Amino acid sequence: MKFSLTHLQSFSSLVFEKIGFSKEDSILTSALLTRADLRGIDSHGIARLKGYYDLFKADRLNPKPNFKWQSKFPTLAVLDADKSIGFLSANAAMDRCIEMAQINGVGVVAVKNSNHFGIAGQYALKAAEKNLVGMAMTNASPLVAPTFSRDKLLGTNPISIAVPALSSRPFVLDMATTTAANGKLEILQRKNGLAPDGWIQKEDGSLTSNPNELKAGGALRPLGSFPYLGSHKGYGLGAAVDILTGVLSGANFGPWVPPFVSFLPLAENMVGEGIGHFFLAFRVDGFMEESEFLKRMDVWMETFRNSTAIGKDAVLVPGDPEWILEDERSKFGIPLLSTVVDDLNRLAKELGLPAFS
């Protein structure tokens, strides 16, 4: 089944407004949520709407947050998001980064006391659309075992970097620091599929292809999957994200990061407040003329795209697959699994809203 972006946004906006978001915040949150669907990152789009509603019911998500800013220096700030949904706190944080960067050349914001913020790429991209280089990252529920460990200590902890160009659309790196994001497991669960080797380990550390294994005490593996394929590098990247987003901001970190699913209890003896994010934006004209940099980025992009392919698949640069899907889905609609549609219809019924479909 395919649906228009407008339909996804209007339905999710009704849900957010129903649970107490202002109309303005509902529209913005819905647009940020469904950008994932538009860009083909189905695991982080409207399929997660019920999860946000459940966080609200569990009193872990505040629909009317009072943002509190702290800043000792003109280019650095910390945002206490007051249990906001991550879309609103992340958007506000990147806006502040952009404002600081336009005035002072660079802006950095760390966020605490927040929640899941969807796809990291859209916040980094927001800076790139202003001809700034943008960076966004977040920590997440502890589902990942460090290399050689059985314990779940890290989240999928995504990193995004977006860089503007002149004629090309921006370079957008948007990646989890695990071999696969947890959302891909959720998609496999809905499809009754199997996970590829190296994605998941059992509680004892042995490999499994069962996408439900995390519920039995298993863990995701860091990017690289195996030590001989560089899993220590994925572990290191995930750890760096956790330090910048959690330790630095005053949010929770490591095994204390609150789970996205509301039915799991919060960890005991929390070490901070909520989930943490980290954002950065800087001006390229601090290094060279902006027009020269943008032209050089075009050359870089086309050089890589025009490199000799091994087989039939064209060589792409980070962001290309999402731009391609965004164009396609804008024109032909967004596909949703029947299980997702059923969940949305049940949510509509529970809230007394018109059916999704």
KADA-V338954 format. One line per field, one symbol per residue. burial: + if it has 16 or more other C-alpha atoms within 10 Angstrom, else -. Layout:
BEGIN
burial=???
END
This chain:
BEGIN
burial=----+--++-+++++++---+---++++++++++++++++++++++++++-+++++---++++-+---------++++++++++++++++++++++++++++--+++++++++++++++++++++++++-+++++++++++++++++--+++++++++++++++++--++++++++++++++++++++------+--++++++-+-++++++++---+++++++++----+++++++++-++++++++++++++++++++-+--------++++++++++++++-----+--+++-+++-+---------------++++-++-++--+---++-----++-++++++-------+-
END
